[in-house]
Each structure stands twice: as structure tokens, then as C-alpha cells.
Amino acid sequence: MKIQNDARYAKSDEWVRVEGGVAFVGVSDYAQSKLGDVVFVGEISVGSTLKAGDILTSVESVKAASDVYTPVSGNVVEVNHEVTAKPELLNSDAFGAGWLAKIELSNPDELNGLMSATDYAEYRKE
């Protein structure tokens, strides 16, 4: 299981990496490995206002379908259309080309409620 040290993690297996007040959001390497080969990523709307815990999108794999939740609140300012066109990017590059959306944070303090890389690694050992 790959873990990105500069990201924060939700118990629902999404990651957040903040750059200049904007949060990149994606699914963890652990989550993508449990899903198996991802074949579909649902559309995300730029301009959507989301609260932490809202459904960001859904993904489907050869094994199952799963909702992806946003770990932070804010406005969607950009979506990764490449990953909707090539869903397999979630499997091959979950922390790079496989990001899902950029969210302008409305409450940066929410990041404090997410797990560090170390805490997430411990959480997933269980």
C-alpha cells in the first residue's frame, strides 16, 4: 500500500493534498486496490458546493461500485476530466494523474480532523 506523506486521509479512504488553499481530492491506493480494475468514474460538476462527507462522485470496477466522499467542504474549482476518460488512472496513479477534483477550501480547519499519513497507515493495518 502506497501512502503519500504530504496528504491527509479520511476513514472512508479518500486523500486530500492542499496547495495554496486548494485541496486536491482522490481515492487512496488502499481503496483502489480493494476496488480492483476501475472501469468508470462519474462526472463531477465544477462550481458544486460540497460539505465534508457529501458524495463527490462514484466509481465502478469489475468487482463493485462505490461512492467517493469529499473529506473537506468547499467549491469544486476544477475536475480531472482525464480520469473520467481513462478510469484506469485511479489504479495506476492514485496520487498523481488519478486525482478527482480540486476544491477551494471553505473551512481549512477540517483538515485537522483527517488522519496523517502515519495515522492512516496504522488505521489500515487493522
N, C-alpha and C positions, 0 to 999 in steps of 0.2 A: 504494500500500500504506500503510495507516494503522498507526502504531505508537504504543502507549501508553507514555509516558516513565516512568510510575511502576510499570511491570510488569517482570518478568524473563521470559526466554524459553528454551524448550528447543529443541534442534535438530530435534525432531520436531514443532515448530510449535505447541506449547501455550504459554499465558501464565499467569503467576501474579502476583497483586497481593495483598499482605499488609496486613491491617487488624487490629491488636490480637491478633496471634498466630494469626489465622485466614487461610488462603490461599484467595482466590477463584481458580478454575481455569477456563480456557476455551481455545478454539482461536483462533489468530491470524487477523488479517484476510487475511494471505497464504494461509493454509490454506483458509479458507472460499472465497476467490476461485478457488483451484485446484479445489476440490470442485465448484463450481457450485451450483445451487439445491438446498439441503439439504431433504430431504423426511422424514427420520426421525432422531431422536436416541434411543438406547437408554436404558432406565431405569438409574438409579444408586441404590444402597441406602444410606440413612442408617445409620450405625453400622459400615459396612465399614471395615476397617483395611487400608490400602494402603501399599506401599513404592514409592519413586520408580521409575518405569519400568513399574509394573503397568498393565494396561488399566483405564481409568476407565469407558469406555463405547465405543460405536460410533456412527458417523453414516453415513447413506446420502444420496446425492444422485442427481440424474438421471444423473450421469456415473459414479459409483463409490461403493464403501463403504470406510470407513476406520476403524481403531481410533484412539481417543484415549487417550493415556497420561498418567498423573499424573506431573508433574515433581517432586513432593515427597511425602514419607512422612507418614502421619498417619491420623486417623479422619475419615470423612465425617460432618460435623455438620449439613449442610443440602444439599438438592439444589434445582435450579431447575426445578420442575415446569412452569413456563410455557414453557420452551424445549422440553420433551418434547411439550407440547401444540401448540406453534407453532414447529417446527424452523426456519422461515424467519428467526427471530430471530438465528440464527448468521450469516446473510448480512447482515441489515440493521443489526445492533448487536452485533458480536462482542465488544466490550469492555464493553458496558453490559448490556442486558437478555438478551444471549446467553451469559452465564456459565453454567457447567455445575454446579459443586459448590463447597461451602466445606469445606475440610479443615483441621482443627485440627493444626497442625504438631507432629510428634514430634521433628524434627531441623531446627531453623531454619538450621543451618549448610549444609544442602543448597542453600539459596538462592544461596550463593556460587559454586556450580557452574553456575548458569544465566547466560545472557547478559543484559547490559544492553540497553536499547533501541537504543543506538548500535551495540553489537556485533551485535545481531540484524539491524539494517538492513544492515550490511556483509555479514553472512553470507548474506542473501537477495539481495544484488546479484550474487552469483556465479552 
